[in-house]
Amino acid sequence: MTRKLIASALAATALFAATPALADGDIACKSGPKDKWQPVTKLKKAAWMEGWKIIKTEISGDCYEVYAHTESGQVVEAFFHPVTLEKLVVIRRGSEIYRKKGFTG
């Protein structure tokens, strides 16, 4: 009986560990053609002005994606609209901690 319980617990743990906490690949900025995008240097400056220390920036689909330490030291992953540079979504440890009001992307 104990072996079955342990096997079930291990199987459930493996299932949940394999499931992503948040499918951030689903975020769509609907940003249009890249020739209208602002330079990533402006985004880095805006994040710096907010007290963030940038770890890495990249393009994810049609969004700017930033990995950074916030002013309070939290490590976050954030998505910004590349034309307006508006912060759209911020994720910490797989949980969404910020979403711009009205953003459904």
N, C-alpha and C positions, 0 to 999 in steps of 0.2 A: 504494500500500500504506500509506503513512504517513497519508494522508487518512482512510482507513478506520479505522486505529488511533485517530487523534485523535477522529473522530466517535464511535466506540464508547466511548472514555474519557469524552467529554462527556456522552453519553447515560447512562452508568452513574452519573456524578456527579450529574446532574439527578435521576435516579431516587432515589438515596439522600438527596439534599438535600430532596426532597419528602416523604419518609417520616418521620413523627414518631419521635423517639428513644424516647419513652415515652408510652403512651396514658394520661395521668393522668386523663382523663375517665372511665376505667373504675373509678375508686376509689369504692366505696360504703361508707358508714359504718353503714348500717342504723340510723339514729338515731331514728326514730319521729317523732311529731308535734312541730312547732316550739314548741308551748307548754311543752314539757319541756326545751327547750334552755337552756343557761346563756347569760348575756349575753356578747357578744364582748369587752366590757371585761375580763372575768375572764380570757379567753384571752390578751388583750394583756398583762395583768399577769403571767401565768404565763410567757409568752415572754420578757418583760423580765427576770423573775427568773432565767431561764436565760442571760441575757446577750445576747439577740437584740435587734436594732434593727428594728422593724417598718417595712416599706416600704408594705405594703398588706394588708388583710384583705378577704375576700369569702366568700360562700356558693357552694360548688360542688356542685351536686346536693344531697346530704344531709350534707355535710361542711363544716366551716370550713376555708378555704384561706388560708394565710399566706405572703406573700413577705417575706423578711427577710434582714438581714445577721447571721450568727452572731457569737459572741464572737471567733472567729478571723478574721472578715472575709469569710467565704464567703457568697455570695448563694445562698439556698435557697428552695425552694417546699415547703411542708409542709401536711399534711392532719391535722386534729384532729377527734375525735369531739365533736359539739356538746353532748352531754349530760354526758359524763365529762371532757371536755377532754383526753383522752389523745392523745398524739402517736402517729399511726398510720403515716405514711409521710413521708419527707423525700427530696426530689429536688434534685440539684445538677447543673447543666449537662446535663440530660436523662437522668441516670443516678440510679437509686435508691441512696441511701447509707444509708438506715435504713428498716426495716420492723418494727413491733412484733411480737414473737414471737407466732405463732398467728394474726395478722391476715391474712385472705384476701380482704378486700373490694377 
